[in-house]
């Protein structure tokens, strides 16, 4: 009976000790979660007052919540007497990885601020930035949204945009359209140049000043190649480009210019 009593006493002792710890852990967890929720609501309120972007606000809120929950779990494990050295090392490694990721985000954020301040382009401009050509739809905190001519929305990191070459086709009042015209070797190039100058100038949205430029660009085995260069506003670039090519083909054909054909000289020697 004495031995049984000792076992009962030991069981009561362990039950009291671990029961107290269990209740403490539950209270610790509930209070900690309540405090984390309170901190999250306070942070969200502060960000809303600063009119922070909702996407960024959710990102920051989730990051803070995860961090505080990890701290809470480590604290509970330490209270229970569980060694948290390995876990802490794992958390530190994760923290380093998150810090590296945040480094990239911060560089994009800083570049976005410079893009807004220095103003190399604005929403609605047609640009080539970081190798992407299209219309700027949004200059965000971390990325710039560009809609390409084939209607694909492309997101480019602000740091990449800012560190690369930027071409803004909208800034200047007009733009030169680059066209080429291959003539046959026997064609009258002077008459062709005069005809194309008149036809291209009559295309809608082609500017009178600067005037259309038609000059010999190079020579090939087929014949001379003409550089045909009308000028227009950037909004009308592709209309002038396609109408110009059509005018070159139709006007030369209607005027009776010979079609350019590759020529090959064959010499036959009788033995």
RAMOVEN-V49312 format. One line per field, one symbol per residue. ss: DSSP state (~ for helix, > for strand, _ for the rest). phi: phi as a letter, one per 30 degrees, with the letter a starting at -180 (. if undefined). psi: psi as a letter, one per 30 degrees, with the letter a starting at -180 (. if undefined). A space follows every 50 residues. Layout:
ss = ???
phi = ???
psi = ???
This chain:
ss = _~~~~~~~~~~~~~~~~~~~~~~~~~~~~~~~~~~~~~~~~~~~~~~~~_ ___~~~~~~~~~~~~~~~~~~~~~~~~~~_____~~~~~~~~~~~~~~~~ ~~~~~~~~~~~~~~~~~~_______>>>>__>>>>>>>>___>>>>>>__ __>>>>>~~~~~~__>>>______>>__>>>>______~~~~~~~~~~~~ ~___________>>>>>>>____>>>>>>_>>_~~~~~~~~~~~~~~~~~ ~~~~_________________
phi = .ddddddddddddddddddddddddddedddddddddddddddddddddd hdeeddddddddddddddddddddddddddiddcdddddddddddddddd ddddddddddddddddddidabdjdcbcbhicclcdcacddcbccbcdec icdccbeedddddcdcccdcdddbbdccbbbdcddcdddddddddddddd dddeidddbdddcbbdcabbddldccccbdcadedceddddddddddddd dddddiddddbdcbcccccdd
psi = eeeeeeeeeeeeeeeeeeeeeeeeeeeeeeeeeeeeeeeeeeeeeeeefg hkkeeeeeeeeeeeeeeeeeeeeeeeeeefgkkgeeeeeeeeeeeeeeee eeeeeeeeeeeeeeeeefhfllkfkjljkhgkkakkekjaeflkkkjlfg hjkkkkkeeeeeflkkkjffelflkkkjlljkllegljeeeeeeeeeeee ffkkgkkfjllkkjlkelklfeakkkjjilkllefgeeeeeeeeeeeeee eeeefgkkkkkkkkkkkkkk.
